[in-house]
Amino acid sequence: MNELDKSVVICRCEEVSYEEIEEVIRLGARTFDDIKRLTRCGMGACQAKICNFLVANIIHEELGKPLQEIPLPRMRMPISPIKLETLSTNSKDFSTVKSVLDEVEVKDGEVG
C-alpha cells in the first residue's frame, strides 16, 4: 500500500485520507477503534464495511502487526438497517431489531 498517494481517501463515507490515518498512528493509535475515535473513519453510512480492510493494511504496514492480530472495529446497534416505515408506523414486520415505537403507547395521535 506504500505506493498509494498520501491524499488517497481510505474512508469514503467520512472522507478520511491515508495521510490522516498514518498521522494518528504516529500519534499513538494502535487499533481500528483508536483510528475511528480520532478521525471518524468507519463511522459513515457503510459502518466500515468498505474501509475496514484498507485500515487494517495500513496498521499492518505502519506497526508491523500481523493482520490476524488486528481486531475488527467495534460494531454498534443497529447492526442491520431499519426501514423508515418501521420507525414511522406501528409496523412489526421486521426481523431482529425492534422499533422504538414498540415501547411507546400512542392513543389518538398522542404519546402516552
Backbone as CSV, one residue per row, in Angstrom:
resi,resn,N_x,N_y,N_z,CA_x,CA_y,CA_z,C_x,C_y,C_z
1,MET,0.816,-1.191,0.000,0.000,0.000,0.000,0.863,1.260,0.000
2,ASN,2.141,1.146,0.239,3.017,2.310,0.276,3.059,3.078,-1.033
3,GLU,2.679,2.429,-2.137,2.702,3.121,-3.411,1.521,4.084,-3.591
4,LEU,0.567,4.069,-2.654,-0.572,4.975,-2.732,-0.146,6.402,-2.410
5,ASP,-0.764,7.328,-3.085,-0.593,8.739,-2.787,-1.183,8.982,-1.399
6,LYS,-0.536,9.786,-0.597,-0.981,10.051,0.773,-2.345,10.743,0.826
7,SER,-2.763,11.345,-0.270,-4.055,12.033,-0.283,-5.215,11.106,-0.667
8,VAL,-4.922,9.832,-0.938,-5.976,8.878,-1.310,-6.966,8.752,-0.159
9,VAL,-8.254,8.831,-0.477,-9.298,8.719,0.531,-9.517,7.232,0.830
10,ILE,-9.306,6.853,2.085,-9.473,5.469,2.528,-10.909,5.231,2.969
11,CYS,-11.450,6.146,3.760,-12.853,6.059,4.203,-13.654,7.060,3.380
12,ARG,-14.394,6.550,2.404,-15.151,7.434,1.510,-16.316,8.110,2.230
13,CYS,-16.924,7.415,3.163,-18.089,7.981,3.858,-17.723,9.225,4.675
14,GLU,-16.571,9.174,5.344,-16.149,10.285,6.199,-14.977,11.069,5.605
15,GLU,-14.570,10.702,4.380,-13.505,11.390,3.654,-12.203,11.475,4.453
16,VAL,-11.764,10.328,4.982,-10.519,10.250,5.744,-9.433,9.716,4.818
17,SER,-8.326,10.451,4.730,-7.250,10.084,3.808,-6.230,9.140,4.451
18,TYR,-5.433,8.536,3.602,-4.315,7.690,4.025,-3.408,8.480,4.968
19,GLU,-3.121,9.701,4.606,-2.234,10.554,5.398,-2.779,10.797,6.809
20,GLU,-4.094,11.019,6.927,-4.696,11.243,8.240,-4.588,10.000,9.117
21,ILE,-4.805,8.833,8.527,-4.696,7.579,9.279,-3.251,7.350,9.706
22,GLU,-2.333,7.572,8.794,-0.916,7.430,9.087,-0.508,8.364,10.240
23,GLU,-1.018,9.575,10.227,-0.686,10.550,11.275,-1.197,10.125,12.649
24,VAL,-2.433,9.641,12.745,-2.940,9.238,14.065,-2.233,7.985,14.577
25,ILE,-1.746,7.150,13.679,-0.936,6.006,14.109,0.378,6.521,14.707
26,ARG,0.963,7.527,14.074,2.175,8.135,14.626,1.908,8.771,15.988
27,LEU,0.685,9.228,16.205,0.323,9.864,17.481,-0.086,8.848,18.547
28,GLY,-0.126,7.556,18.190,-0.392,6.538,19.212,-1.548,5.601,18.949
29,ALA,-2.333,5.807,17.900,-3.436,4.898,17.583,-2.866,3.521,17.242
30,ARG,-3.473,2.455,17.789,-2.971,1.108,17.562,-4.017,0.162,16.991
31,THR,-5.282,0.544,17.048,-6.367,-0.304,16.552,-7.295,0.510,15.664
32,PHE,-8.176,-0.194,14.956,-9.163,0.494,14.130,-10.011,1.412,15.005
33,ASP,-10.397,0.927,16.196,-11.234,1.753,17.071,-10.515,3.029,17.517
34,ASP,-9.191,2.949,17.747,-8.418,4.164,18.065,-8.502,5.154,16.903
35,ILE,-8.298,4.639,15.696,-8.341,5.478,14.491,-9.739,6.053,14.302
36,LYS,-10.743,5.236,14.558,-12.142,5.661,14.438,-12.444,6.826,15.379
37,ARG,-11.992,6.729,16.630,-12.245,7.790,17.608,-11.570,9.102,17.228
38,LEU,-10.407,9.008,16.614,-9.642,10.214,16.291,-9.982,10.831,14.943
39,THR,-10.517,10.030,14.009,-10.742,10.556,12.655,-12.174,10.413,12.142
40,ARG,-13.014,9.644,12.810,-14.363,9.271,12.372,-14.329,8.230,11.250
41,CYS,-13.165,7.712,10.920,-13.043,6.668,9.903,-13.888,5.459,10.327
42,GLY,-14.764,4.999,9.435,-15.618,3.856,9.737,-16.937,4.212,10.394
43,MET,-17.209,5.496,10.586,-18.448,5.908,11.245,-19.523,6.368,10.269
44,GLY,-19.257,6.244,8.996,-20.206,6.692,7.986,-21.273,5.663,7.685
45,ALA,-21.931,5.850,6.580,-23.075,5.015,6.198,-22.738,3.532,6.069
46,CYS,-21.539,3.211,5.613,-21.204,1.790,5.411,-20.720,1.117,6.689
47,GLN,-20.497,1.892,7.759,-20.055,1.353,9.039,-18.802,0.479,8.905
48,ALA,-17.821,0.957,8.156,-16.502,0.334,7.966,-16.508,-0.900,7.076
49,LYS,-17.594,-1.158,6.400,-17.621,-2.323,5.511,-16.654,-2.160,4.339
50,ILE,-16.420,-0.933,3.914,-15.532,-0.690,2.779,-14.103,-0.423,3.255
51,CYS,-13.908,0.363,4.286,-12.554,0.777,4.678,-11.869,-0.141,5.682
52,ASN,-12.572,-1.075,6.275,-12.003,-1.939,7.304,-10.705,-2.610,6.853
53,PHE,-10.726,-3.257,5.704,-9.558,-3.972,5.213,-8.411,-3.010,4.885
54,LEU,-8.734,-1.863,4.302,-7.707,-0.881,3.970,-7.019,-0.344,5.226
55,VAL,-7.807,-0.044,6.253,-7.238,0.461,7.506,-6.392,-0.622,8.167
56,ALA,-6.873,-1.852,8.161,-6.098,-2.959,8.740,-4.743,-3.081,8.041
57,ASN,-4.726,-2.924,6.730,-3.467,-2.983,5.985,-2.527,-1.838,6.348
58,ILE,-3.083,-0.656,6.569,-2.246,0.478,6.974,-1.651,0.211,8.357
59,ILE,-2.463,-0.293,9.284,-1.964,-0.637,10.627,-0.853,-1.681,10.510
60,HIS,-1.093,-2.686,9.685,-0.109,-3.752,9.464,1.216,-3.175,8.955
61,GLU,1.138,-2.308,7.974,2.354,-1.733,7.389,3.071,-0.775,8.333
62,GLU,2.305,0.048,9.035,2.920,1.057,9.899,3.478,0.469,11.191
63,LEU,2.797,-0.537,11.746,3.205,-1.081,13.042,3.868,-2.456,12.946
64,GLY,3.790,-3.072,11.755,4.352,-4.406,11.595,3.549,-5.481,12.307
65,LYS,2.312,-5.169,12.642,1.432,-6.106,13.344,0.818,-7.071,12.334
66,PRO,0.844,-8.395,12.607,0.219,-9.347,11.688,-1.285,-9.057,11.522
67,LEU,-1.789,-9.197,10.311,-3.201,-8.883,10.025,-4.159,-9.649,10.936
68,GLN,-3.851,-10.924,11.228,-4.760,-11.730,12.057,-4.804,-11.247,13.513
69,GLU,-3.865,-10.412,13.922,-3.855,-9.874,15.288,-4.513,-8.495,15.380
70,ILE,-4.961,-7.966,14.258,-5.616,-6.656,14.258,-7.114,-6.888,14.451
71,PRO,-7.660,-6.444,15.599,-9.083,-6.702,15.867,-9.999,-5.931,14.924
72,LEU,-11.163,-6.507,14.666,-12.181,-5.827,13.872,-12.712,-4.632,14.650
73,PRO,-13.219,-3.626,13.943,-13.786,-2.482,14.672,-15.030,-2.898,15.441
74,ARG,-15.283,-2.217,16.541,-16.467,-2.484,17.354,-17.705,-2.040,16.585
75,MET,-18.705,-2.884,16.539,-19.952,-2.566,15.846,-20.981,-2.057,16.854
76,ARG,-21.759,-1.104,16.458,-22.800,-0.518,17.304,-24.170,-0.830,16.709
77,MET,-25.170,-0.888,17.552,-26.533,-1.121,17.090,-27.012,0.110,16.342
78,PRO,-27.880,0.040,15.375,-28.371,-1.204,14.806,-27.350,-1.801,13.847
79,ILE,-27.170,-3.097,13.960,-26.240,-3.783,13.078,-26.847,-3.930,11.701
80,SER,-28.162,-4.082,11.634,-28.830,-4.119,10.336,-29.729,-2.896,10.235
81,PRO,-29.920,-2.393,9.033,-30.719,-1.176,8.852,-32.185,-1.371,9.265
82,ILE,-32.795,-0.290,9.675,-34.224,-0.283,9.995,-34.904,0.605,8.969
83,LYS,-35.983,0.112,8.381,-36.717,0.915,7.399,-37.391,2.092,8.102
84,LEU,-37.456,3.217,7.413,-38.147,4.382,7.965,-39.610,4.056,8.249
85,GLU,-40.193,3.211,7.412,-41.586,2.806,7.617,-41.767,2.175,8.992
86,THR,-40.796,1.383,9.426,-40.864,0.741,10.733,-40.838,1.774,11.841
87,LEU,-40.009,2.798,11.674,-39.910,3.834,12.692,-41.102,4.784,12.692
88,SER,-41.728,4.971,11.532,-42.802,5.956,11.435,-44.200,5.363,11.597
89,THR,-44.293,4.053,11.662,-45.594,3.402,11.853,-45.484,2.411,12.997
90,ASN,-46.530,1.754,13.265,-46.508,0.736,14.322,-46.232,-0.634,13.707
91,SER,-45.513,-0.657,12.592,-45.212,-1.896,11.882,-44.369,-2.827,12.731
92,LYS,-44.720,-4.076,12.734,-43.934,-5.074,13.441,-43.343,-6.062,12.442
93,ASP,-43.317,-5.667,11.165,-42.841,-6.527,10.087,-41.359,-6.269,9.814
94,PHE,-40.513,-6.720,10.729,-39.077,-6.622,10.561,-38.429,-7.735,11.367
95,SER,-37.152,-7.946,11.173,-36.515,-9.120,11.761,-36.046,-8.904,13.196
96,THR,-34.768,-8.783,13.422,-34.220,-8.832,14.772,-34.226,-7.513,15.522
97,VAL,-34.250,-6.384,14.843,-34.171,-5.091,15.513,-35.573,-4.582,15.803
98,LYS,-35.829,-4.252,17.069,-37.146,-3.754,17.451,-37.264,-2.270,17.130
99,SER,-38.455,-1.846,16.850,-38.721,-0.436,16.623,-38.868,0.263,17.967
100,VAL,-38.431,1.516,18.038,-38.628,2.288,19.264,-40.111,2.470,19.546
101,LEU,-40.935,2.397,18.513,-42.368,2.562,18.692,-43.015,1.371,19.388
102,ASP,-42.333,0.231,19.441,-42.873,-0.928,20.139,-42.951,-0.694,21.642
103,GLU,-42.193,0.259,22.146,-42.157,0.534,23.579,-42.922,1.808,23.939
104,VAL,-43.566,2.419,22.970,-44.300,3.661,23.189,-45.789,3.399,22.970
105,GLU,-46.596,3.913,23.868,-48.042,3.758,23.708,-48.602,5.026,23.071
106,VAL,-49.284,4.885,21.948,-49.861,6.038,21.242,-51.363,5.889,21.218
107,LYS,-52.068,6.931,21.718,-53.540,6.958,21.710,-53.983,8.270,21.102
108,ASP,-54.831,8.182,20.091,-55.358,9.358,19.410,-54.238,10.302,18.953
109,GLY,-53.162,9.734,18.457,-52.070,10.535,17.923,-51.163,11.150,18.963
110,GLU,-51.378,10.846,20.239,-50.531,11.390,21.304,-49.766,10.275,22.010
111,VAL,-48.524,10.566,22.348,-47.705,9.581,23.063,-48.119,9.590,24.525
112,GLY,-48.401,8.391,25.046,-48.846,8.296,26.435,-47.872,7.643,27.345
